[in-house]
Amino acid sequence: MKRVPLLLTALRAALAPVMMLLAFHFPSRVAFGLCLSVAFPSDVFDGMLARRLGIATAGLRRLDSLADSVFYVGAVVAAWHLHPSAITGRWAALMLLVALELSRYLLDFMKFRREASYHMWSSKLWGIALFAGLFSLLALDSDGVLADAAVYLGIAADLEGLAISLALRSWRSDVPTLVHALRLRADGQPSAGT
C-alpha cells in the first residue's frame, strides 16, 4: 500500500509521452480526455495518500512536482501540435510564463541548490486550471477562457513562487502561500526536509 502514492506519481509522468504519441500519430479526443482524467486525480490523491500513510517525505514531494512538470510539458506539446493557434495567440503571455518558470528554477538552484517544492495553494489552483484548459483544447476541441485561465493563473503562481523563494532563508517544502513564507522568515525557523 505504501507504494501507491509513488505509483500514482509515476503514472502521471508516464502519461506525458502517451499524450505526445497520441498528438503526433493517433489524435483522439476521447483518448486525450481519458489521459487527462487519469492524470488529474493521480495528482490529487498521491499526496493525500502519502500523508495518510505517513510517507510524505520531502523527496516524494519533489518527485511529485517533477511529475507534474513532465506531464504538463507533454500535454502542452500535444496542444501545440494540434492547436498551434491556441499557443501563438497567447505567445506573449506564454513567453512570460516560461521565463518565470525558468527564473524560479534558476533562483531556487542558486539559493537552495535544489528545486522548490512548495505545493502552494496558487499552484493547486493553477493545476485545476491547466486540467480544465487542456481538457477544453484536447478533449473538447475548444479554445477559450479556460485556456486563458490556465496561462494567467500560471503566471500568478510563478510570481508567488518567486516571492516565496526570495523570502525564505533556507529550503523548505510545503509552503502554501507567501504569507506562510513571511511567517517562517520572521520566526527564523530552520529548514524542514533538508
Rosetta constraint file for C-alpha pairs under 8 A:
AtomPair CA 2 CA 50 HARMONIC 7.56 0.50
AtomPair CA 2 CA 53 HARMONIC 6.64 0.50
AtomPair CA 2 CA 55 HARMONIC 7.41 0.50
AtomPair CA 3 CA 7 HARMONIC 6.12 0.50
AtomPair CA 4 CA 8 HARMONIC 6.09 0.50
AtomPair CA 4 CA 46 HARMONIC 7.40 0.50
AtomPair CA 4 CA 49 HARMONIC 7.77 0.50
AtomPair CA 5 CA 9 HARMONIC 6.26 0.50
AtomPair CA 5 CA 45 HARMONIC 7.46 0.50
AtomPair CA 5 CA 46 HARMONIC 4.26 0.50
AtomPair CA 5 CA 47 HARMONIC 6.76 0.50
AtomPair CA 5 CA 49 HARMONIC 6.05 0.50
AtomPair CA 5 CA 50 HARMONIC 5.67 0.50
AtomPair CA 6 CA 10 HARMONIC 6.09 0.50
AtomPair CA 6 CA 46 HARMONIC 7.08 0.50
AtomPair CA 6 CA 60 HARMONIC 7.48 0.50
AtomPair CA 7 CA 11 HARMONIC 5.96 0.50
AtomPair CA 8 CA 12 HARMONIC 6.42 0.50
AtomPair CA 8 CA 42 HARMONIC 5.28 0.50
AtomPair CA 8 CA 43 HARMONIC 7.40 0.50
AtomPair CA 8 CA 45 HARMONIC 7.84 0.50
AtomPair CA 8 CA 46 HARMONIC 5.72 0.50
AtomPair CA 9 CA 13 HARMONIC 6.61 0.50
AtomPair CA 9 CA 42 HARMONIC 6.71 0.50
AtomPair CA 9 CA 43 HARMONIC 6.89 0.50
AtomPair CA 9 CA 46 HARMONIC 6.36 0.50
AtomPair CA 9 CA 63 HARMONIC 7.52 0.50
AtomPair CA 9 CA 64 HARMONIC 5.83 0.50
AtomPair CA 9 CA 67 HARMONIC 6.17 0.50
AtomPair CA 10 CA 14 HARMONIC 6.07 0.50
AtomPair CA 10 CA 67 HARMONIC 6.88 0.50
AtomPair CA 11 CA 15 HARMONIC 6.27 0.50
AtomPair CA 11 CA 39 HARMONIC 7.50 0.50
AtomPair CA 11 CA 42 HARMONIC 7.71 0.50
AtomPair CA 12 CA 16 HARMONIC 7.15 0.50
AtomPair CA 12 CA 38 HARMONIC 7.84 0.50
AtomPair CA 12 CA 39 HARMONIC 5.12 0.50
AtomPair CA 12 CA 42 HARMONIC 6.70 0.50
AtomPair CA 12 CA 43 HARMONIC 7.39 0.50
AtomPair CA 12 CA 67 HARMONIC 6.21 0.50
AtomPair CA 12 CA 68 HARMONIC 7.14 0.50
AtomPair CA 12 CA 71 HARMONIC 6.06 0.50
AtomPair CA 13 CA 67 HARMONIC 4.72 0.50
AtomPair CA 13 CA 68 HARMONIC 7.00 0.50
AtomPair CA 13 CA 70 HARMONIC 5.69 0.50
AtomPair CA 13 CA 71 HARMONIC 5.11 0.50
AtomPair CA 14 CA 18 HARMONIC 7.10 0.50
AtomPair CA 14 CA 71 HARMONIC 7.52 0.50
AtomPair CA 15 CA 19 HARMONIC 6.15 0.50
AtomPair CA 15 CA 35 HARMONIC 6.73 0.50
AtomPair CA 15 CA 39 HARMONIC 7.39 0.50
AtomPair CA 15 CA 71 HARMONIC 6.37 0.50
AtomPair CA 16 CA 20 HARMONIC 6.52 0.50
AtomPair CA 16 CA 70 HARMONIC 6.32 0.50
AtomPair CA 16 CA 71 HARMONIC 4.43 0.50
AtomPair CA 16 CA 72 HARMONIC 7.11 0.50
AtomPair CA 16 CA 73 HARMONIC 7.26 0.50
AtomPair CA 16 CA 74 HARMONIC 4.40 0.50
AtomPair CA 16 CA 75 HARMONIC 6.38 0.50
AtomPair CA 17 CA 21 HARMONIC 5.98 0.50
AtomPair CA 17 CA 74 HARMONIC 6.22 0.50
AtomPair CA 18 CA 22 HARMONIC 6.08 0.50
AtomPair CA 19 CA 23 HARMONIC 6.21 0.50
AtomPair CA 19 CA 32 HARMONIC 6.81 0.50
AtomPair CA 19 CA 35 HARMONIC 7.27 0.50
AtomPair CA 19 CA 74 HARMONIC 6.13 0.50
AtomPair CA 19 CA 75 HARMONIC 5.86 0.50
AtomPair CA 19 CA 78 HARMONIC 6.17 0.50
AtomPair CA 20 CA 24 HARMONIC 6.19 0.50
AtomPair CA 20 CA 74 HARMONIC 5.83 0.50
AtomPair CA 20 CA 75 HARMONIC 6.91 0.50
AtomPair CA 20 CA 77 HARMONIC 6.56 0.50
AtomPair CA 20 CA 78 HARMONIC 5.10 0.50
AtomPair CA 21 CA 25 HARMONIC 5.79 0.50
AtomPair CA 21 CA 26 HARMONIC 6.97 0.50
AtomPair CA 22 CA 26 HARMONIC 4.48 0.50
AtomPair CA 22 CA 27 HARMONIC 4.94 0.50
AtomPair CA 22 CA 28 HARMONIC 6.95 0.50
AtomPair CA 22 CA 31 HARMONIC 7.77 0.50
AtomPair CA 22 CA 32 HARMONIC 7.68 0.50
AtomPair CA 22 CA 78 HARMONIC 7.74 0.50
AtomPair CA 23 CA 27 HARMONIC 4.84 0.50
AtomPair CA 23 CA 28 HARMONIC 7.86 0.50
AtomPair CA 23 CA 78 HARMONIC 5.04 0.50
AtomPair CA 23 CA 79 HARMONIC 7.69 0.50
AtomPair CA 23 CA 81 HARMONIC 6.69 0.50
AtomPair CA 23 CA 82 HARMONIC 6.56 0.50
AtomPair CA 24 CA 78 HARMONIC 7.51 0.50
AtomPair CA 24 CA 81 HARMONIC 7.26 0.50
AtomPair CA 27 CA 31 HARMONIC 7.82 0.50
AtomPair CA 27 CA 32 HARMONIC 7.94 0.50
AtomPair CA 28 CA 32 HARMONIC 6.24 0.50
AtomPair CA 28 CA 139 HARMONIC 7.81 0.50
AtomPair CA 29 CA 33 HARMONIC 6.05 0.50
AtomPair CA 29 CA 138 HARMONIC 5.92 0.50
AtomPair CA 29 CA 139 HARMONIC 4.21 0.50
AtomPair CA 29 CA 140 HARMONIC 6.76 0.50
AtomPair CA 29 CA 141 HARMONIC 7.63 0.50
AtomPair CA 30 CA 34 HARMONIC 6.13 0.50
AtomPair CA 30 CA 139 HARMONIC 6.17 0.50
AtomPair CA 31 CA 35 HARMONIC 6.18 0.50
AtomPair CA 31 CA 139 HARMONIC 7.83 0.50
AtomPair CA 32 CA 36 HARMONIC 6.14 0.50
AtomPair CA 32 CA 135 HARMONIC 7.55 0.50
AtomPair CA 32 CA 138 HARMONIC 6.01 0.50
AtomPair CA 32 CA 139 HARMONIC 5.59 0.50
AtomPair CA 33 CA 37 HARMONIC 5.90 0.50
AtomPair CA 33 CA 135 HARMONIC 6.19 0.50
AtomPair CA 33 CA 138 HARMONIC 7.14 0.50
AtomPair CA 33 CA 139 HARMONIC 4.87 0.50
AtomPair CA 34 CA 38 HARMONIC 6.14 0.50
AtomPair CA 35 CA 39 HARMONIC 6.08 0.50
AtomPair CA 36 CA 40 HARMONIC 6.01 0.50
AtomPair CA 36 CA 131 HARMONIC 6.81 0.50
AtomPair CA 36 CA 135 HARMONIC 6.75 0.50
AtomPair CA 37 CA 41 HARMONIC 6.90 0.50
AtomPair CA 38 CA 42 HARMONIC 6.31 0.50
AtomPair CA 39 CA 43 HARMONIC 6.32 0.50
AtomPair CA 40 CA 44 HARMONIC 6.56 0.50
AtomPair CA 40 CA 131 HARMONIC 6.75 0.50
AtomPair CA 41 CA 45 HARMONIC 5.95 0.50
AtomPair CA 42 CA 46 HARMONIC 5.77 0.50
AtomPair CA 43 CA 47 HARMONIC 7.19 0.50
AtomPair CA 43 CA 64 HARMONIC 7.75 0.50
AtomPair CA 43 CA 68 HARMONIC 7.54 0.50
AtomPair CA 44 CA 48 HARMONIC 6.84 0.50
AtomPair CA 45 CA 49 HARMONIC 5.86 0.50
AtomPair CA 46 CA 50 HARMONIC 6.09 0.50
AtomPair CA 47 CA 51 HARMONIC 6.16 0.50
AtomPair CA 47 CA 56 HARMONIC 7.01 0.50
AtomPair CA 47 CA 61 HARMONIC 7.68 0.50
AtomPair CA 47 CA 64 HARMONIC 8.00 0.50
AtomPair CA 48 CA 52 HARMONIC 6.18 0.50
AtomPair CA 49 CA 53 HARMONIC 5.96 0.50
AtomPair CA 50 CA 54 HARMONIC 5.99 0.50
AtomPair CA 50 CA 55 HARMONIC 5.03 0.50
AtomPair CA 50 CA 56 HARMONIC 4.76 0.50
AtomPair CA 51 CA 55 HARMONIC 6.10 0.50
AtomPair CA 51 CA 56 HARMONIC 5.03 0.50
AtomPair CA 56 CA 60 HARMONIC 6.23 0.50
AtomPair CA 56 CA 61 HARMONIC 6.74 0.50
AtomPair CA 57 CA 61 HARMONIC 6.28 0.50
AtomPair CA 57 CA 193 HARMONIC 7.36 0.50
AtomPair CA 58 CA 62 HARMONIC 6.17 0.50
AtomPair CA 58 CA 117 HARMONIC 7.99 0.50
AtomPair CA 58 CA 173 HARMONIC 6.23 0.50
AtomPair CA 58 CA 193 HARMONIC 5.36 0.50
AtomPair CA 58 CA 194 HARMONIC 7.83 0.50
AtomPair CA 59 CA 63 HARMONIC 6.22 0.50
AtomPair CA 60 CA 64 HARMONIC 6.12 0.50
AtomPair CA 61 CA 65 HARMONIC 6.39 0.50
AtomPair CA 61 CA 117 HARMONIC 6.45 0.50
AtomPair CA 61 CA 173 HARMONIC 7.50 0.50
AtomPair CA 62 CA 66 HARMONIC 6.27 0.50
AtomPair CA 62 CA 115 HARMONIC 7.71 0.50
AtomPair CA 62 CA 116 HARMONIC 7.52 0.50
AtomPair CA 62 CA 117 HARMONIC 5.43 0.50
AtomPair CA 63 CA 67 HARMONIC 6.10 0.50
AtomPair CA 64 CA 68 HARMONIC 6.26 0.50
AtomPair CA 65 CA 69 HARMONIC 6.37 0.50
AtomPair CA 65 CA 117 HARMONIC 6.34 0.50
AtomPair CA 65 CA 119 HARMONIC 7.86 0.50
AtomPair CA 66 CA 70 HARMONIC 6.20 0.50
AtomPair CA 67 CA 71 HARMONIC 6.04 0.50
AtomPair CA 68 CA 72 HARMONIC 6.12 0.50
AtomPair CA 69 CA 73 HARMONIC 6.02 0.50
AtomPair CA 70 CA 74 HARMONIC 6.32 0.50
AtomPair CA 71 CA 75 HARMONIC 6.25 0.50
AtomPair CA 72 CA 76 HARMONIC 5.97 0.50
AtomPair CA 72 CA 130 HARMONIC 7.98 0.50
AtomPair CA 73 CA 77 HARMONIC 6.15 0.50
AtomPair CA 74 CA 78 HARMONIC 6.28 0.50
AtomPair CA 75 CA 79 HARMONIC 6.20 0.50
AtomPair CA 75 CA 134 HARMONIC 7.29 0.50
AtomPair CA 76 CA 80 HARMONIC 5.98 0.50
AtomPair CA 76 CA 134 HARMONIC 7.69 0.50
AtomPair CA 77 CA 81 HARMONIC 6.18 0.50
AtomPair CA 78 CA 82 HARMONIC 6.26 0.50
AtomPair CA 79 CA 83 HARMONIC 5.38 0.50
AtomPair CA 79 CA 84 HARMONIC 7.14 0.50
AtomPair CA 79 CA 86 HARMONIC 7.88 0.50
AtomPair CA 79 CA 87 HARMONIC 7.94 0.50
AtomPair CA 79 CA 134 HARMONIC 7.32 0.50
AtomPair CA 79 CA 137 HARMONIC 6.92 0.50
AtomPair CA 79 CA 138 HARMONIC 6.46 0.50
AtomPair CA 80 CA 84 HARMONIC 4.68 0.50
AtomPair CA 80 CA 85 HARMONIC 7.93 0.50
AtomPair CA 80 CA 86 HARMONIC 7.31 0.50
AtomPair CA 80 CA 87 HARMONIC 6.03 0.50
AtomPair CA 82 CA 138 HARMONIC 7.93 0.50
AtomPair CA 83 CA 87 HARMONIC 7.13 0.50
AtomPair CA 83 CA 137 HARMONIC 7.51 0.50
AtomPair CA 84 CA 88 HARMONIC 6.15 0.50
AtomPair CA 85 CA 89 HARMONIC 5.51 0.50
AtomPair CA 86 CA 90 HARMONIC 6.60 0.50
AtomPair CA 86 CA 143 HARMONIC 6.46 0.50
AtomPair CA 87 CA 91 HARMONIC 5.99 0.50
AtomPair CA 87 CA 94 HARMONIC 7.63 0.50
AtomPair CA 90 CA 94 HARMONIC 5.97 0.50
AtomPair CA 90 CA 148 HARMONIC 7.97 0.50
AtomPair CA 91 CA 95 HARMONIC 6.04 0.50
AtomPair CA 92 CA 96 HARMONIC 6.27 0.50
AtomPair CA 93 CA 97 HARMONIC 6.20 0.50
AtomPair CA 93 CA 151 HARMONIC 6.97 0.50
AtomPair CA 93 CA 152 HARMONIC 7.46 0.50
AtomPair CA 94 CA 98 HARMONIC 6.12 0.50
AtomPair CA 94 CA 151 HARMONIC 6.64 0.50
AtomPair CA 95 CA 99 HARMONIC 6.03 0.50
AtomPair CA 96 CA 100 HARMONIC 6.10 0.50
AtomPair CA 96 CA 155 HARMONIC 7.38 0.50
AtomPair CA 97 CA 101 HARMONIC 6.16 0.50
AtomPair CA 97 CA 151 HARMONIC 7.20 0.50
AtomPair CA 97 CA 154 HARMONIC 6.68 0.50
AtomPair CA 97 CA 155 HARMONIC 5.30 0.50
AtomPair CA 97 CA 158 HARMONIC 7.58 0.50
AtomPair CA 98 CA 102 HARMONIC 6.15 0.50
AtomPair CA 99 CA 103 HARMONIC 5.98 0.50
AtomPair CA 100 CA 104 HARMONIC 6.08 0.50
AtomPair CA 100 CA 155 HARMONIC 7.24 0.50
AtomPair CA 100 CA 158 HARMONIC 6.03 0.50
AtomPair CA 100 CA 159 HARMONIC 7.18 0.50
AtomPair CA 101 CA 105 HARMONIC 6.46 0.50
AtomPair CA 101 CA 158 HARMONIC 6.40 0.50
AtomPair CA 102 CA 106 HARMONIC 6.12 0.50
AtomPair CA 103 CA 107 HARMONIC 5.95 0.50
AtomPair CA 103 CA 162 HARMONIC 7.87 0.50
AtomPair CA 104 CA 108 HARMONIC 5.98 0.50
AtomPair CA 104 CA 158 HARMONIC 7.26 0.50
AtomPair CA 104 CA 161 HARMONIC 7.08 0.50
AtomPair CA 104 CA 162 HARMONIC 5.70 0.50
AtomPair CA 104 CA 165 HARMONIC 7.96 0.50
AtomPair CA 105 CA 109 HARMONIC 6.07 0.50
AtomPair CA 105 CA 115 HARMONIC 5.89 0.50
AtomPair CA 105 CA 116 HARMONIC 7.48 0.50
AtomPair CA 106 CA 110 HARMONIC 6.06 0.50
AtomPair CA 107 CA 111 HARMONIC 5.92 0.50
AtomPair CA 107 CA 162 HARMONIC 7.83 0.50
AtomPair CA 107 CA 165 HARMONIC 7.48 0.50
AtomPair CA 108 CA 112 HARMONIC 5.37 0.50
AtomPair CA 108 CA 113 HARMONIC 6.60 0.50
AtomPair CA 108 CA 114 HARMONIC 6.05 0.50
AtomPair CA 108 CA 115 HARMONIC 5.36 0.50
AtomPair CA 108 CA 116 HARMONIC 6.11 0.50
AtomPair CA 108 CA 165 HARMONIC 6.66 0.50
AtomPair CA 109 CA 113 HARMONIC 4.15 0.50
AtomPair CA 109 CA 114 HARMONIC 4.73 0.50
AtomPair CA 109 CA 115 HARMONIC 5.88 0.50
AtomPair CA 112 CA 170 HARMONIC 6.68 0.50
AtomPair CA 112 CA 171 HARMONIC 5.68 0.50
AtomPair CA 116 CA 165 HARMONIC 7.81 0.50
AtomPair CA 116 CA 171 HARMONIC 7.50 0.50
AtomPair CA 116 CA 172 HARMONIC 7.66 0.50
AtomPair CA 116 CA 173 HARMONIC 7.00 0.50
AtomPair CA 117 CA 172 HARMONIC 7.53 0.50
AtomPair CA 117 CA 173 HARMONIC 5.05 0.50
AtomPair CA 117 CA 174 HARMONIC 6.40 0.50
AtomPair CA 118 CA 161 HARMONIC 7.68 0.50
AtomPair CA 118 CA 172 HARMONIC 7.28 0.50
AtomPair CA 118 CA 173 HARMONIC 4.98 0.50
AtomPair CA 118 CA 174 HARMONIC 4.30 0.50
AtomPair CA 118 CA 175 HARMONIC 4.71 0.50
AtomPair CA 118 CA 176 HARMONIC 6.41 0.50
AtomPair CA 119 CA 123 HARMONIC 6.36 0.50
AtomPair CA 119 CA 124 HARMONIC 7.04 0.50
AtomPair CA 119 CA 173 HARMONIC 7.52 0.50
AtomPair CA 119 CA 174 HARMONIC 5.30 0.50
AtomPair CA 119 CA 175 HARMONIC 6.51 0.50
AtomPair CA 119 CA 176 HARMONIC 6.11 0.50
AtomPair CA 120 CA 124 HARMONIC 6.42 0.50
AtomPair CA 120 CA 157 HARMONIC 7.84 0.50
AtomPair CA 120 CA 161 HARMONIC 7.78 0.50
AtomPair CA 120 CA 174 HARMONIC 7.03 0.50
AtomPair CA 120 CA 175 HARMONIC 6.05 0.50
AtomPair CA 120 CA 176 HARMONIC 3.99 0.50
AtomPair CA 120 CA 177 HARMONIC 5.66 0.50
AtomPair CA 121 CA 125 HARMONIC 6.30 0.50
AtomPair CA 121 CA 176 HARMONIC 5.37 0.50
AtomPair CA 121 CA 177 HARMONIC 6.51 0.50
AtomPair CA 122 CA 126 HARMONIC 6.10 0.50
AtomPair CA 122 CA 153 HARMONIC 7.63 0.50
AtomPair CA 122 CA 156 HARMONIC 7.48 0.50
AtomPair CA 122 CA 157 HARMONIC 5.13 0.50
AtomPair CA 122 CA 160 HARMONIC 7.81 0.50
AtomPair CA 122 CA 176 HARMONIC 7.98 0.50
AtomPair CA 122 CA 177 HARMONIC 7.59 0.50
AtomPair CA 123 CA 127 HARMONIC 6.06 0.50
AtomPair CA 123 CA 154 HARMONIC 7.37 0.50
AtomPair CA 123 CA 157 HARMONIC 5.45 0.50
AtomPair CA 124 CA 128 HARMONIC 6.43 0.50
AtomPair CA 125 CA 129 HARMONIC 6.28 0.50
AtomPair CA 125 CA 153 HARMONIC 7.44 0.50
AtomPair CA 126 CA 130 HARMONIC 5.97 0.50
AtomPair CA 126 CA 150 HARMONIC 6.25 0.50
AtomPair CA 126 CA 153 HARMONIC 5.33 0.50
AtomPair CA 126 CA 154 HARMONIC 5.55 0.50
AtomPair CA 126 CA 157 HARMONIC 6.95 0.50
AtomPair CA 127 CA 131 HARMONIC 6.16 0.50
AtomPair CA 127 CA 150 HARMONIC 7.99 0.50
AtomPair CA 128 CA 132 HARMONIC 6.20 0.50
AtomPair CA 129 CA 133 HARMONIC 5.87 0.50
AtomPair CA 129 CA 146 HARMONIC 6.81 0.50
AtomPair CA 129 CA 147 HARMONIC 7.74 0.50
AtomPair CA 129 CA 149 HARMONIC 6.13 0.50
AtomPair CA 129 CA 150 HARMONIC 4.64 0.50
AtomPair CA 129 CA 153 HARMONIC 7.32 0.50
AtomPair CA 130 CA 134 HARMONIC 5.88 0.50
AtomPair CA 130 CA 147 HARMONIC 7.49 0.50
AtomPair CA 130 CA 149 HARMONIC 8.00 0.50
AtomPair CA 130 CA 150 HARMONIC 4.79 0.50
AtomPair CA 130 CA 151 HARMONIC 7.86 0.50
AtomPair CA 131 CA 135 HARMONIC 5.83 0.50
AtomPair CA 132 CA 136 HARMONIC 5.99 0.50
AtomPair CA 132 CA 146 HARMONIC 6.10 0.50
AtomPair CA 132 CA 147 HARMONIC 7.53 0.50
AtomPair CA 132 CA 150 HARMONIC 7.73 0.50
AtomPair CA 133 CA 137 HARMONIC 6.28 0.50
AtomPair CA 133 CA 145 HARMONIC 7.94 0.50
AtomPair CA 133 CA 146 HARMONIC 4.48 0.50
AtomPair CA 133 CA 147 HARMONIC 4.09 0.50
AtomPair CA 133 CA 148 HARMONIC 7.50 0.50
AtomPair CA 133 CA 149 HARMONIC 7.28 0.50
AtomPair CA 133 CA 150 HARMONIC 5.81 0.50
AtomPair CA 134 CA 138 HARMONIC 5.78 0.50
AtomPair CA 134 CA 139 HARMONIC 7.69 0.50
AtomPair CA 134 CA 147 HARMONIC 6.82 0.50
AtomPair CA 135 CA 139 HARMONIC 5.07 0.50
AtomPair CA 135 CA 140 HARMONIC 6.56 0.50
AtomPair CA 136 CA 140 HARMONIC 4.89 0.50
AtomPair CA 136 CA 141 HARMONIC 6.16 0.50
AtomPair CA 136 CA 142 HARMONIC 5.23 0.50
AtomPair CA 136 CA 143 HARMONIC 6.65 0.50
AtomPair CA 136 CA 146 HARMONIC 6.96 0.50
AtomPair CA 136 CA 147 HARMONIC 7.39 0.50
AtomPair CA 137 CA 141 HARMONIC 4.70 0.50
AtomPair CA 137 CA 142 HARMONIC 4.92 0.50
AtomPair CA 137 CA 143 HARMONIC 5.50 0.50
AtomPair CA 137 CA 147 HARMONIC 7.43 0.50
AtomPair CA 138 CA 142 HARMONIC 7.73 0.50
AtomPair CA 143 CA 147 HARMONIC 6.36 0.50
AtomPair CA 144 CA 148 HARMONIC 6.55 0.50
AtomPair CA 145 CA 149 HARMONIC 6.08 0.50
AtomPair CA 146 CA 150 HARMONIC 6.34 0.50
AtomPair CA 147 CA 151 HARMONIC 6.61 0.50
AtomPair CA 148 CA 152 HARMONIC 6.29 0.50
AtomPair CA 149 CA 153 HARMONIC 5.76 0.50
AtomPair CA 150 CA 154 HARMONIC 6.10 0.50
AtomPair CA 151 CA 155 HARMONIC 6.47 0.50
AtomPair CA 152 CA 156 HARMONIC 6.37 0.50
AtomPair CA 153 CA 157 HARMONIC 6.10 0.50
AtomPair CA 154 CA 158 HARMONIC 6.09 0.50
AtomPair CA 155 CA 159 HARMONIC 6.18 0.50
AtomPair CA 156 CA 160 HARMONIC 6.32 0.50
AtomPair CA 157 CA 161 HARMONIC 6.10 0.50
AtomPair CA 158 CA 162 HARMONIC 6.12 0.50
AtomPair CA 159 CA 163 HARMONIC 6.25 0.50
AtomPair CA 160 CA 164 HARMONIC 6.12 0.50
AtomPair CA 160 CA 177 HARMONIC 7.48 0.50
AtomPair CA 160 CA 178 HARMONIC 6.41 0.50
AtomPair CA 161 CA 165 HARMONIC 6.22 0.50
AtomPair CA 161 CA 178 HARMONIC 7.79 0.50
AtomPair CA 162 CA 166 HARMONIC 6.21 0.50
AtomPair CA 163 CA 167 HARMONIC 6.10 0.50
AtomPair CA 163 CA 178 HARMONIC 6.75 0.50
AtomPair CA 164 CA 168 HARMONIC 6.10 0.50
AtomPair CA 164 CA 177 HARMONIC 7.53 0.50
AtomPair CA 164 CA 178 HARMONIC 5.31 0.50
AtomPair CA 164 CA 181 HARMONIC 5.77 0.50
AtomPair CA 164 CA 182 HARMONIC 7.78 0.50
AtomPair CA 167 CA 178 HARMONIC 7.96 0.50
AtomPair CA 167 CA 181 HARMONIC 6.29 0.50
AtomPair CA 167 CA 182 HARMONIC 6.19 0.50
AtomPair CA 167 CA 185 HARMONIC 6.69 0.50
AtomPair CA 168 CA 172 HARMONIC 7.99 0.50
AtomPair CA 168 CA 181 HARMONIC 6.04 0.50
AtomPair CA 168 CA 182 HARMONIC 7.32 0.50
AtomPair CA 168 CA 184 HARMONIC 7.26 0.50
AtomPair CA 168 CA 185 HARMONIC 5.79 0.50
AtomPair CA 169 CA 185 HARMONIC 6.52 0.50
AtomPair CA 170 CA 190 HARMONIC 7.04 0.50
AtomPair CA 170 CA 191 HARMONIC 5.38 0.50
AtomPair CA 171 CA 191 HARMONIC 5.60 0.50
AtomPair CA 171 CA 192 HARMONIC 7.20 0.50
AtomPair CA 171 CA 194 HARMONIC 7.19 0.50
AtomPair CA 172 CA 191 HARMONIC 5.46 0.50
AtomPair CA 172 CA 192 HARMONIC 5.19 0.50
AtomPair CA 172 CA 193 HARMONIC 6.51 0.50
AtomPair CA 172 CA 194 HARMONIC 7.52 0.50
AtomPair CA 173 CA 192 HARMONIC 6.86 0.50
AtomPair CA 173 CA 193 HARMONIC 6.83 0.50
AtomPair CA 175 CA 180 HARMONIC 6.27 0.50
AtomPair CA 175 CA 181 HARMONIC 6.34 0.50
AtomPair CA 176 CA 180 HARMONIC 6.49 0.50
AtomPair CA 177 CA 181 HARMONIC 6.54 0.50
AtomPair CA 178 CA 182 HARMONIC 6.16 0.50
AtomPair CA 179 CA 183 HARMONIC 6.27 0.50
AtomPair CA 180 CA 184 HARMONIC 6.22 0.50
AtomPair CA 181 CA 185 HARMONIC 6.17 0.50
AtomPair CA 182 CA 186 HARMONIC 6.10 0.50
AtomPair CA 183 CA 187 HARMONIC 6.01 0.50
AtomPair CA 184 CA 188 HARMONIC 6.05 0.50
AtomPair CA 184 CA 189 HARMONIC 5.73 0.50
AtomPair CA 185 CA 189 HARMONIC 6.80 0.50
